[in-house]
Amino acid sequence: MPDATIRVPAEAKERLTATAAGEKLSLRAYLVRLADTPPTPQERAEQAERARAALSQWLGPAPSPEERQRLDEELDRRLARAVDRSA
């Protein structure tokens, strides 16, 4: 694979070089690892969908917006009651 040149401010290069050295890597190896680490937007979307499916299977379907609003209001009432008792 051919190399590419990336232009960054000198301070950024110095920081990246120091971070790489701290991990006993060359700057090139550190940047390659860094590029391989974060998921792409597509990969994040796929992970999120898998997580939603697992949560739905485990917890049941997500509440509707109306049900969520009702549950939030109930939680607010209970929290207000708890705060009143502790005062």
N, C-alpha and C positions, 0 to 999 in steps of 0.2 A: 504494500500500500504506500503510495507516495506521501511525503510529508507536506504539511501546509504551514504557512506563516501566519501567525495571528499577532496583530499589533495591539498592545496594551500599554498603558502608562508604566513608566519605570518602577514606580512604587508598587503597582500591582504585580509586576514580574518579581520584584524582590520579595514580596509577601508570599507569593506562590512558591518561589524557590526555597524560602525558609521553611514553609509548611512541608514541602516535598522532602527536604533534607531531614526534617524532624521525623518523618516516616521512613527514612532510609531509602528514598526513591529519587531518581532523577526527575527533573522538571517534566521531561517528556513522558516518563512512566506515570507520574502523578496526574498529568492532564489526561492521559489515556484512561486511567482508572476513574477519574472524575467524570469523564464523558460517558463512561459505561455505567455509572452508578445511578443517576436519577432516571426515573421512568419518563418516557415521552408522554405527551398529552393523551395519545391513544392508549398507551399502556395504563396510565392513571385511570382513564375512563373504564377500561376493562376490569381493573382491580376494583373500582368502585361498584361496578355492576355485580361482580362476584360477591362483594361484601353485602350489598343490598339483598341479593338472593339468599345468602346464608342467614342474614338477620331475619328476613321474612320467614324462612323455614323454621328458625329457632324461636322467634318471638311472635310470629303471625303477621298478618298484613299491617302495614303502616296505617295509622288513623287518618281519616279524611281531614281536610282543613277545618271543617266545622267541629269535628270531634276533638281535634288538637286544640282548638280555641276553647272548647268546653273544659277539657282537661287542664289547660293552663289557668283558666279562671278558678277551677276547683283548687288547684295547687296554691294559687295566690291567696284564696280564702283561708286555707289551712295554715299557710305560713303567717298570715296576719294574725290568726287566732293564737298561734304558738308564740309569736312575739308579744302579744298582749298579755299572755300568761306569765311570761318571763320578766315583764317590767314591774 
